[in-house]
Amino acid sequence: GPLLVLIIFVGLYPKLLIDRMEPSVKALVAHVEDHAPGFNPKNVEFRLPVAAEGDAGSDDAGANGAGANGSGDTGASHGGED
């Protein structure tokens, strides 16, 4: 009920929420810039993960197609062959 109305309201009028948060976010960014050793905002890169060719629509094994151990094994059972 009320949560759904709040979600729709924030989706339609996000500026009200963003304007309220902006001073706090600016203060946090200034604090991090002042106190984080070696922080240089000019060296920060923002990159989105790009799916490799053939991986489109499949994010089962992670961004690089390897399993959790990085070997390409996704942890699937091998039928008990040891």
C-alpha positions in Angstrom: 0.0 0.0 0.0 1.9 3.0 1.3 5.3 1.7 0.2 4.1 1.3 -3.3 2.8 4.9 -3.4 6.2 6.1 -2.0 8.1 4.1 -4.7 5.9 5.6 -7.5 6.1 9.1 -6.0 10.0 9.0 -5.9 10.0 7.5 -9.4 7.9 10.4 -10.8 9.5 13.2 -8.7 13.0 12.2 -7.9 14.2 15.8 -7.8 12.6 16.4 -4.4 14.6 13.5 -2.8 17.8 14.4 -4.7 17.7 18.1 -3.6 17.3 16.9 0.0 20.3 14.6 -0.2 22.6 16.9 -2.2 24.1 18.9 0.7 25.0 15.7 2.7 26.5 14.1 -0.4 28.6 17.1 -1.1 29.8 17.2 2.5 30.7 13.5 2.3 32.6 13.9 -1.0 34.5 16.9 0.5 35.4 14.8 3.6 36.7 11.9 1.5 38.7 14.2 -0.7 40.3 15.8 2.3 41.0 12.7 4.4 41.7 9.8 2.0 45.4 9.6 1.4 46.3 9.6 -2.3 42.7 10.3 -3.4 42.7 12.2 -6.7 39.3 12.5 -8.4 41.0 13.0 -11.7 42.3 9.4 -11.6 38.9 7.8 -10.9 37.5 5.9 -13.8 33.8 4.9 -14.1 33.3 1.9 -16.3 30.3 -0.3 -16.9 30.9 -4.0 -17.3 30.8 -5.1 -20.9 29.6 -8.6 -21.8 32.0 -10.5 -23.9 30.9 -11.7 -27.3 28.7 -14.7 -26.9 27.9 -13.9 -23.3 24.9 -11.7 -24.1 21.9 -12.6 -22.0 23.9 -15.0 -19.7 25.3 -13.8 -16.4 25.4 -17.1 -14.7 29.2 -17.4 -14.5 30.1 -13.7 -13.9 31.5 -11.0 -16.1 34.5 -12.9 -17.5 32.8 -16.3 -17.9 34.9 -17.9 -15.2 33.5 -19.5 -12.1 34.2 -18.3 -8.5 37.7 -19.8 -8.6 38.6 -18.1 -11.9 39.3 -21.4 -13.6 36.2 -21.4 -15.9 34.6 -24.1 -13.7 31.2 -22.8 -12.7 30.9 -25.3 -9.9 28.6 -27.6 -11.8 28.7 -31.3 -10.8 30.9 -33.5 -12.9 28.9 -36.7 -12.3 31.0 -38.0 -9.5 34.1 -38.7 -11.6 37.1 -38.3 -9.3 
